[in-house]
C-alpha cells in the first residue's frame, strides 16, 4: 500500500466525518438547518443549540410575573399588523433584513438590549415612538424610511385623518410621508411583555401603515426556549 493511497484514504475518511458532523440533529425547520442574517455589518449564522440536555436560564423559565404590568399580550396586537412565529422571523431575516428592505427592532429599553439581543436586530426603545417632535423620533423614523413633511397645517392633518378613517390608503399622515417605508418587525421579552406592543401602537398613531408592521409575540423568551443564539451588541 503506497503512502499516496494511505493519504487519499485518510482524506476520504476525514471528509466523510466532516460531512457527517455538519448535519444538525436540531434544525430550524424540517428543510432548513440554519440561516445567515446580517448583523452589524457582518453575516451571523443562526442555528439551534445542539445539546439535548440544554435548558433555558431561570429568568426565562419564570411562569408568574405580576400582572399588570406583565400581562399576556394579544395574538393580534392591532388590526392589519401581522403576528409572527419563529419560522416567520427566519424568513424575515433571510429576505427583508439581508436585502435591506426590513428592520428587526428590539423595542426594549437599552439596558435589556445590552444584555443580549436576537441576531439582526437594532435597538429602538419603545419610548422613542411615544414622543413627538424629538430628535430621537426623527432619527428612528429616518431609519424606518419615513420622510418628514413640511408645512403641514391643521387642515391638512385633519384631511389626512379623515381619508384614513374612511379607508383611503394614503401613505401621508400628519408630519410624515410613509410612501417608501421599510417593513418592520418588533419584539421584546416575550408574550407577557408590553414594550413592543406599545411601540407598535405609538407608530400606528403617527400614521405608519399597519401592513408594513410585524409583531414577533414570542420575543426573547421563546427565542431562548427554542435554543436559538443571542448576541451581545457592540456598544
matplotlib code that plots the C-alpha trace (Angstrom):
import matplotlib.pyplot as plt

x = [0.0, 1.6, 1.8, -0.3, -3.1, -3.0, -3.2, -6.1, -8.0, -7.4, -8.6, -11.8, -12.4, -11.9, -14.2, -16.9, -16.6, -16.6, -19.7, -21.5, -20.6, -22.3, -25.7, -27.6, -30.0, -31.9, -32.8, -34.7, -37.3, -37.5, -36.0, -33.7, -30.7, -29.6, -29.7, -27.4, -28.5, -26.8, -26.0, -24.0, -22.5, -21.4, -23.2, -24.2, -25.1, -28.4, -28.9, -30.3, -28.4, -27.5, -27.2, -30.3, -29.8, -29.7, -32.3, -33.0, -31.8, -34.2, -35.0, -36.7, -38.3, -40.3, -44.0, -45.6, -45.0, -47.1, -50.0, -50.2, -47.8, -46.6, -49.8, -50.3, -50.3, -53.0, -52.2, -53.4, -51.8, -53.6, -55.7, -53.6, -50.4, -49.1, -48.1, -45.0, -43.7, -40.1, -40.4, -41.7, -38.8, -36.3, -38.0, -37.9, -34.2, -33.3, -35.3, -36.2, -33.1, -30.5, -31.9, -32.1, -35.9, -36.8, -35.7, -35.9, -36.5, -35.6, -38.1, -36.8, -35.1, -31.3, -30.3, -32.1, -30.7, -27.1, -27.6, -28.1, -30.3, -31.6, -29.1, -30.0, -31.8, -31.4, -32.5, -35.1, -36.7, -40.5, -40.4, -38.9, -42.1, -44.2, -42.7, -43.4, -41.1, -37.9, -34.6, -34.8, -38.1, -36.8, -33.8, -36.0, -38.4, -35.5, -34.2, -37.7, -37.8, -40.4, -39.8, -40.8, -43.4, -43.1, -45.7, -48.5, -51.2, -54.2, -56.5, -54.1, -53.6, -57.3, -57.9, -55.2, -57.0, -60.4, -59.1, -57.6, -60.8, -62.9, -60.4, -58.4, -54.9, -52.9, -49.2, -49.1, -50.1, -49.6, -45.9, -44.7, -44.7, -44.7, -44.7, -41.3, -41.0, -39.4, -41.2, -40.6, -40.8, -41.0, -40.2, -39.4, -39.1, -41.9, -45.7, -46.0, -44.0, -45.8, -42.8, -43.1, -47.0, -46.5, -44.1, -46.4, -49.4, -47.4, -46.1, -49.6, -50.7, -48.1, -49.8, -47.3, -49.1, -50.2, -49.5, -45.8, -45.6, -44.9, -45.1, -42.9, -45.0, -42.7, -39.8, -36.7, -38.4, -39.5, -36.2, -34.3, -36.7, -36.0, -32.3, -31.5, -28.4, -28.3, -25.6, -24.1, -24.3, -21.2, -21.7]
y = [0.0, 3.3, 6.4, 8.2, 5.7, 6.0, 9.8, 9.5, 7.1, 9.2, 12.3, 10.5, 9.3, 12.8, 14.2, 11.8, 12.5, 16.2, 15.9, 13.9, 16.5, 19.2, 17.5, 19.1, 17.0, 20.0, 22.1, 25.4, 23.5, 20.1, 21.6, 24.2, 23.5, 27.1, 30.6, 33.6, 37.0, 40.4, 41.7, 45.0, 44.7, 41.1, 37.8, 35.8, 32.1, 31.3, 27.7, 26.0, 24.6, 21.0, 19.9, 17.8, 18.4, 22.2, 24.2, 27.9, 30.2, 30.6, 34.1, 32.9, 29.9, 32.0, 31.4, 34.0, 37.7, 40.4, 41.4, 44.3, 45.3, 41.9, 40.6, 38.2, 40.2, 39.6, 37.4, 40.3, 43.4, 45.7, 45.4, 44.9, 44.0, 40.5, 38.3, 36.2, 33.0, 31.7, 30.5, 33.9, 35.5, 33.3, 34.2, 37.9, 37.6, 35.9, 38.2, 41.7, 42.1, 40.6, 42.5, 45.8, 46.1, 45.5, 46.1, 43.7, 46.0, 45.2, 47.6, 47.0, 49.7, 49.8, 48.1, 44.9, 45.2, 45.4, 42.1, 40.3, 40.6, 38.5, 38.5, 41.0, 43.3, 47.0, 48.7, 51.4, 51.6, 51.7, 55.1, 56.7, 56.2, 57.6, 61.0, 63.7, 66.3, 64.9, 64.2, 60.6, 60.1, 61.9, 59.6, 56.5, 57.5, 58.1, 54.6, 53.2, 55.2, 57.8, 61.3, 64.5, 66.6, 70.4, 73.0, 70.5, 72.7, 71.7, 71.5, 69.1, 67.0, 66.7, 65.8, 63.0, 61.5, 61.8, 59.9, 57.2, 56.9, 56.2, 53.6, 55.5, 54.0, 57.2, 57.0, 60.6, 61.1, 64.3, 65.1, 62.1, 60.6, 56.8, 56.1, 54.4, 52.9, 49.5, 46.6, 46.4, 43.5, 44.4, 42.1, 42.4, 40.0, 37.6, 37.0, 38.9, 41.9, 45.1, 47.1, 46.1, 46.4, 49.9, 50.7, 49.4, 51.3, 54.5, 54.0, 53.5, 56.7, 58.5, 57.1, 54.3, 51.8, 48.7, 46.4, 47.2, 46.1, 42.6, 41.5, 38.7, 37.9, 35.2, 37.6, 36.7, 34.1, 31.9, 32.6, 31.3, 28.3, 27.3, 27.2, 30.0, 32.2, 35.5, 38.1, 40.8, 44.1, 46.3, 49.4]
z = [0.0, -1.1, 1.0, -1.5, -1.2, 2.6, 2.4, -0.1, 2.2, 5.2, 3.3, 2.3, 5.9, 7.2, 4.5, 5.4, 9.1, 8.4, 6.3, 9.0, 11.6, 9.6, 9.8, 12.6, 14.7, 15.9, 12.9, 12.4, 10.3, 8.5, 5.4, 7.0, 9.2, 9.7, 8.1, 7.8, 8.8, 8.5, 12.0, 12.5, 9.0, 9.2, 8.5, 11.5, 11.5, 13.2, 14.3, 17.4, 20.4, 19.6, 23.3, 24.1, 27.8, 27.4, 29.4, 29.5, 32.2, 35.2, 34.2, 31.0, 32.7, 35.1, 34.9, 37.2, 36.8, 38.4, 36.1, 35.5, 34.1, 32.9, 31.3, 28.3, 25.1, 22.4, 19.4, 17.2, 18.6, 16.2, 13.0, 9.9, 11.9, 11.2, 14.1, 13.6, 14.9, 14.7, 11.1, 10.0, 11.8, 9.9, 6.7, 7.6, 8.3, 5.1, 2.9, 4.3, 6.6, 4.3, 1.3, 3.2, 2.9, 6.5, 10.1, 13.1, 16.0, 19.6, 21.3, 24.8, 26.9, 26.3, 29.5, 28.3, 24.8, 26.0, 27.9, 24.6, 21.5, 18.6, 15.7, 13.0, 15.5, 16.1, 19.3, 19.2, 22.7, 22.6, 24.4, 21.4, 19.4, 22.2, 21.8, 19.2, 17.8, 19.3, 17.6, 18.7, 17.0, 13.8, 13.8, 14.2, 11.5, 9.2, 9.8, 9.0, 5.7, 6.7, 5.3, 7.1, 5.5, 5.7, 6.4, 7.3, 8.9, 10.9, 7.8, 6.0, 9.1, 9.6, 6.0, 6.3, 9.3, 7.5, 4.5, 6.7, 8.7, 5.6, 4.3, 1.8, 1.6, 1.9, 2.9, 4.0, 7.6, 9.5, 9.8, 7.9, 4.4, 4.7, 0.9, 0.9, 4.4, 5.1, 6.7, 10.4, 12.9, 16.6, 19.5, 23.2, 26.2, 25.4, 25.3, 28.6, 27.6, 26.6, 25.2, 21.6, 21.6, 23.0, 20.2, 17.5, 18.8, 19.0, 15.5, 14.2, 15.9, 13.9, 10.8, 9.9, 7.7, 9.6, 6.6, 7.0, 10.6, 12.0, 15.7, 17.0, 20.1, 21.4, 21.8, 23.7, 25.9, 23.0, 21.2, 24.2, 24.7, 21.1, 21.8, 19.3, 19.6, 21.3, 20.6, 22.9, 20.9, 20.4, 22.4]

ax = plt.figure().add_subplot(projection="3d")
ax.plot(x, y, z, "-o")
ax.set_aspect("equal")
plt.show()
